[in-house]
Amino acid sequence: MPARSARRLLPLAALVAATGLVLSACATPASQSGGDADAELVWSIEGANLSAGHMDPQISQLDVSGMVQRAVLDSLVFQEDDGSFSPWLATKWEVSPDSTEYTFTLRDDVTFHDGEPFDAAAVKANFDRIVDPETASAQAASMLGAAFYKGTEVVDDDTVKVSFTQPYAPFLQAASTPQLGFYSPAVLAESADQLKAGGPDITVGTGPFELTEYTPDQEIVYTRNDDYAWGPHGEKAPKFETLRVEIQPEASVRTGVVESGESDLASNIPPNLAKDLGDGITVDSVEYPGLPYSLYLNEKYGVFADEKVRQAFARGIDIDAAVDEIFFDQFPRAWSILGSTTPGYDASLEDSWPFDQDEANRLLDEAGWTERNADGIRTKDGKPLSVRWIAYTPVPDDRAALANAIQSDLKEIGFDVAREVLEPGAYNEQYGPKTFDLTDWGFSGVDPDLLRNHLHTDGFQNASQVNDPEIDELLEQAVATSDQSERDELYTQLQEWNAEYTAIVPLYSPSAITAVGERVEGLDYDLYGRPLFYDVTVG
């Protein structure tokens, strides 16, 4: 595969040099000879919520679902480091002049793990399943255009046409992801209701590995697909036999097993632990594109209905100090609702809304929160300036520390923030009806159309409950134009609008940090920082 650019993939040692942190030198890989074809590679991941119905990327919104199931699910096209697209399961494609029709010519030599052929009918079965309301897909259905999806037509066995009711510019990017990867038609016909739970003979794709064992909350075992010969750059069957994915939610456990050699690589390592890894461990960091880790202020529920209160909230947090201290200067402070590695990022917003307690206090005074109670919390008409923040478990220690810093900063200006860490079921009970003041997450994605999910009136991730026809129009124009300069301008307007309106408060742009043991050679990453194993050898 092409070499990664320095902007996207840097050893952690290079990233921390400016802060004085020192990473132990990396040992020379043990094997240069192609590795052991019978070897097992052990991969430690967080994966805490996979067992809660998140084994199917066509339904799940969790990054980890696509990360692990990429081993099984191939895509029509592959997105390169420079953003361009290369053939994969499709050998070529044509886009109609108005970007409403995408016609793909498919490989004729691809089979699913169960022996079913990959053909145009399989593409149609998967895409129609994703948009079927009974599937209850959110992210993948949105990526497939949702209401814009007109249908998929089987032209012949090796030709398929995907049509939309309006121009849909982000489709090729969506078609490169595991969310729009392909299951065996036999599985879709017989066991589609079991894909959320996943498992052998259920999670069946065309990928380089076959899922052969699954113990929820413990491990997933993938075994080499010896017939594989259709990788995105011509890769054939993997050079090692078994990919064992160990589910270990505690970051300290993941770092411990990769240091001890019990695991060959570990994902989602926090910066405070990555800096202390020992000799023989390579640490790679890839900044996520998409929407930075952010706070979503629910303007339809409580005090955040007042724009001045939202603006004061954002100005009252010393984001720079908290992010630098907690993340060891590894993750850049975010200024926009698009991360700096995302196409369309508006760099002019940098330094445009710095920490300013005086300004925050002025805004709250103007909003009428002029009195204080015995605890120093501002009041208005006898009611305290208090908001409730719901968070989705598990919460890493660094994000818990960041939340504490935010609560402390806001208390200084008389703003009380009560935080509740909830199990998935309890969280969804409040998220559905939007009975909260704020919540938090980051969302990775290469195409800025992801903002449509978060800011459009009908967006499935519109936690802020934005309802603005002008914003809807900007989002709808952006998704419908294929001219990149026009799209960039529309997304610039959206970013500048949010910087003033403050529906979302971006905090920092995280990176995917992966610790790699010395037995592993040839590991690569996609644009999201997720490991790719096509060229990996195990010494």
N, C-alpha and C positions, 0 to 999 in steps of 0.2 A: 504494500500500500504506500501511497505517497507519504513523505515525511510530514509530521505535524509542524505547523508554523510556531515560531517562538512565542507569538502573541497568545496562542491558544493553549499550548502545553509547555510548561516549564518545570524542571525539577524544583522541588520545594526549596532546596538549598539556594538557588538563584533568587527565589522570591523573598527569602527572609534575610538576605545579606544586608539590606539597608537597615534592618532592625537590630542587627548584632546577634541574631540567633544563629546557632551553628548546627548544621545537620551532619551526622557522621558520614564519612566518605563511603561511596557505594563500591561494593566489591565487583570485580570483573565477573561476568556470568560464568557459571560453572561449565556450561557445555557450549561448544561452537559447532557441534557435529549434527544437529538435527534432532537431538533429544531421543527420548525413549517412547516408541510408538505405543507401548502398553501402559504408559504412565497415567497416574491420576493427578489432576490439578485440583487443589482445594481452595475454594474462594469463600471468604468470610464476608457476609453482608449483614446489614441491619435487619431488614425484612420482617419487622414485628407484625405488620398488619396484612401480610400476604394471606394468612389463613382466614382472614375476615372477608372472604369473597373477592380477593384482589389478585387471583392468579390469571385473570383474563384481561389483557391490555385493551381488547375491544370494548370493555366495559369500565375497567378501573381507571381512576384519575391519578393513581400513585405512580411516580417515576419508577419505583422499584419493580413494578409489574412488567413494564416494557424492558427494563434493564436485564432481568433474568430470562424472560421469554424470548428475547432476541436470539437466543441459542436455538430456538425451535422455529420461530416465525421469520420467514424471508419477506421481502417487499418487492414492489414492481421496479423501483429505481433506488439508487444509492446517492446520498448527498455527500459531495466532497468537501474538503476543508475550505475551499474558496466559495462555497455556496452553490456550485454548479451540480448537475445531475448526470449520473452515469447509468448505463443499462444494468439490470440485475435479472429479475424474472421476466422483465420486458426487454426485448432486444432493441426496440426503437419505439418512438411515439410521435404523434402529430397533434398539434393543438390548433383548433379552429381559429380563424382571425379574430373572432369576438371572445375567445377564451371560454366558450360555453361547452365545448366538446373536446375530450382527450381520447385519442384512439391509440391503443397499445398493441404492438405485435409481440407475442409471447414466445418464450423458448418452448420447444416441443419435446424436450428431453428431461423434464422435471417430474419427479413423483413425490408424493407424500410418504411419510414413514409407514403408513398402512398399505402402500401400494397403489393408492388412488392416483390418477393422473392429475397434474396441474394443468388446467386449461382455462379457456374463457368462461366456461360454466362455473368453475371454482371461484374465479374473481367475482362473478355476479352473485353467487351464493353468499360469499363473505360480505360484500358491500351491502347487499340487500338486508342481510342479517343485522349489520351495524345500525342501519337507520330504522329498522323495525321498532316501533314503540315498545313492543313486548321485551325487547332486549334491554331496554332501560340504559342504553349507552349515553354518556354525556360528552366526554372529551372526544372519543373517536367519532361519534356522530357529528359533532361540531366540526371536526377536522375534515370530514367527508362532505361538508357543506350544509348539513342539517336540512333546513327548509329549502335550500338551494339545490339539493340533490334531486335530479329528475329521474335518474335510473341508469342501469348498466345494461347494455345490449350485447348479446353474443353475436358477433358478425360471422365468425366461423370458429373452429376449435382453437385457433391460435391468434385470433383477433378479437379485441373487446373494446367497446366504446362506452366511456363514462360521460354522462351529460348532466348539465346543470341548467336551471331555469334562468340564470343570469351569469355574467362573467364571474369566474371564481379563480382568482390569481394564485391563492396559496396551495392549490391541489397537488402539484408535484412534490412540494415539501412534505405535505401530509402523507403522500403515497410512499415516501421513503422511510416512514416510521414503523415500529412494531405495532402501534395502535391500528394501523391499516395493513398488518401482515395477514397471512392466510392459514386458516385451518382446513383440514381435510373435509370435503363435502360430506363424507360419510359421518363424520363426527357432528357436523352441523345438522344433519338429518336425524341422527339418533340420540345425541347426547349434548346438545347445545346448552341445556339447562344445567349441566354439570361443569361447564367450562370455568365458571367463577371459582369453584372449589379446586379444579385442576387435578392432574394426576396421570399416571401411565394409561395409555390407550384413550385418553380424553384430550390431553394437550398434544395434539398431533399436527405437525406442520411439515414443511419441506426443508427445515434448517439443517445446519451441520451437525446438530446433536438431537437425539431423541430423549424425551423425558421418560425415564425407566423406573424411578422410585421417588416417592414423595411422602415424607413424614411431616405433617403440619407443625410449624413452629420449631422444627429441628433441622431438616435438610431436604434438599432437592438433588437428585442424582440424574445427570444427563450422560448418555452414552453415545459415542461417535457414530454418525451416520456414514457407514462405509461407502454408500452409493453417491455421496454428495460430490457434485462436480460443477456447481453453478454459482460459486461465490461472486460477489460484486466486482471483483477484479480477476476472475478466473480461478479463484481458490478451489481446491478439491477437498477431500475429506480431511478433518483435523489431524494434526500430527501427534496427538495424544488421545488416549482412549476414553477417559472418564473425567467429567467436570462435576465435582462434588461441591454443591453450594451449601455452606453451613450458615444457618440463621442464628445470629448472635447480636441481639439488640444493644448490648452494652458496648460502647466504643472501647472501653478499657480492655474488654475481652478480645475484641477484634485486633487491637494492636498487640496484645499479649500473644495471641496464637501466631501472628505473622512473625513476631520476633523470635518465638521459640521454634519456628519451622513447622508447627502443626498445620499451618495454613500457608499457601503459596502467595496469596494476595488478599488484601482486605480493602473494602470500599467504605466511603463515607467516614474517613478518619478526621476528627477535629484537629484544628491547627495546634492546640496546646499539647496534644499527644503526638502529632506528626513530627514536631521538632525534636523529640527525644528518642526517636527510633534509632536502633543501633546499627553497627556495621553490617554490610551485606543487604541492607534494605534500600531500595530506590523508592522515592516518594514523588509522584506525579500529581500536578494540580491543573485542572482545566476549569476556567471560569464558565459558569452556566450562562448561556444566552437566555433571554426571556424576561420575565417580570421578577425583579429582585425580591428578596425576602422583605415583606411589607406588612403594614397594619392597615386593615380595612375598616373604615369608620362608617357605621350604619346610620345614615342620616334620616331614616324613617322610624327610628325607635325611641330615641331619647334626646339628650342635649346636643348631639351632633347634627341635629336639624339646623342649627345656627352655624353659618359659615365662619363667623368670627371665632367660635369655640373650636371648630376644626383647625383653623389656622393657628390659634394659640396652642393647641395640643401639639402640632408639628414643631412650632418654634420653641416650645418648652422642653424639648428633649435634646440633650447634648449627644447627638448621634456619633459625631466624630470620635469623641473621647471614649464612649462605650465600645464602639466597634474596634478601635485600635487596641484597647486594653484587653478585651475579651477574646478577640480573634488574632492577636499578636501581629496586627498590621497585615494579615494575609488576605482578608476580604475587603475590597474597596467600599467605602461609604457610598451609598446610592443616592443620586440626586433626581432620578427620573423613574417613571414606571416602565421603562425599558432599560435593561442592563447595557453596559458599554460595548459588549461583544454582539449585540443584537442589531441587525440591519434597521436603519431608521432612527438609531439613538440620537437624541438631541444633546450634544455636548455643551450647548450654550446655557443649559440649566445648572451646570456645575457652579457651586458657591452662591447660588441665587436665593437660597432660603436657609441661611446659617442659624445655628443656635442663638437665641436672643430672648433671655428671660424678661427683659424690660418690655420688649415688643409683645411677648405673650401676655404679660400682666396688663398692658395697655388694651389689648384686644378683649381680654376677659372683663375689664372694667367697662369697656364700651358695650359689651354684651349684657351688662347688668349684674354680673356676679361680683358685687362690690363688698359684701359682708363676709365675715369668717366666723366659723364656729370654734368651740374650745380646742378642737384638734388642728386648727389652722386651715381647714378646708373651706373654700369659698361657698357661699350660700346665696340663694335668690328666692325670694318669697318663702323663706323658711326651709327650702330644700337644698341639700348639699350638691355640689358639683362632683358627682360620682358616676363612674361608668364601669361596666362589667365586661371584662375581656375573657372570652372562651378560647381555650387552646386544645388542640387535638393531640392526644397521647400517642406514642411516646415523645417526650420533650427532651432533647439533648441538654446536657448540663450547660453548654455555652449559651444556648438560647434561653434557658432559665435564668442565667446570670444577666443576660441582656434585658430580660423582662424586669428583673429586680432594679436594674439601673434606670430603666424607663419610669417605673413606678416612683423611684426616689426623686428623679428630676421633676416629675410632674407634681409631686407633693409639695415641692418648694414653691410652686406658683399657686398652690391651693387646689390642686386637681387630684381627686382620689380615684385610683384605678384598682379595682378588685379583680383579681385574676383567678380563673377556674380552669384547672387541667382536667379534661374529661375523657373517659373512654369513648371509643367511636360511636357506640349506640347513643350514649347520653349527649355527645356532641351533636349528632345529627338531629336529635329531637329538638335542639334549639336552633341549629343552622337552618333547617327546613322552613320554619315559620319566621325566622330572623328575629328571634327574641333575645338579642344580645346587642351590646354597643359596639364592640370591636372584636375582630379575630385576626389571625395571622397566617401567612404562608408565603412561600415563593413558588413560582411556576416556570419551569423551563420550556423553552420553545424557540425555534430559529426564526419563525415568521411572526412579525408583530401583530398579525391577525389575532393572536391569543388575547389581545386587549378587548376584542369583541365579546369574549366570554365574560370579562370582568367589568365592563362598563356599559354595554348595551342594555337597554331596558329589559330585554328578554334573555340576557346572558346567564348561563347556568351557574357561573361563579361570580355573579354580581352581588357580592356580600355587602357592598356599600349601599345597595338599592338605588343606584343612580337611575333617574328617569328623566331624560332630557332629549327631546326630539332632535336638537341640533347635534348632540353627541352621537345619537343613533345614526344620523345622516352622514357624519364624518366616517364612522366605522363602516357603514354600508358602501360608501364611495371607495374606501381604501381596499375593501375586499374585492371590489368589482373592476378595479383598474390593473392592467398588467404593466403599465409604465412605472418603472421603479422610482423615478424622480418625483412623479405625482404622488405615489404611495408615501414616499419619505416626507413630503410636505404635509400630507394629511396626518401622518403619525406625529409629526412635529407639532401640529396644532393641538392634537390630543394630549401630548405630554405637557405642553405649556398651559393648557386648560387645567389639567390636574394640579400642576404646581401652584396655581392660584386657588382653585376650588377646594382642593384637599379632600378628595374622596378616598384616596389611597396615600399612605405615608411610606415611601420606600426607605428602607433602612440600610441594607448592605447587599452586595452581589456575591453570593456564595460560589465556591468552587467545589468540584468533585475531586476530593483528595484520595488517591489510591496508593497504598503501600504494597510494594512488589518484592517478593523474596528472590534470592539469587538463583533459584532453579529455573526461573521463567525468562525466556527470551522471546522477542518478537511481538510483545503485547502492544496493541494499538487502542485508540479510543475514537468514538464517534464525536460529533459536535457537542454532545451533551456531557462528555466526559465519562461515558459508560464503556467498560472494557469490551474489546472485540478480540476474538480468539482465533481468527482465521489463519494467522501465520505464527501462532505460538508453538514453541517447543518447550518441553519440560526436561531439564537436565537430569 
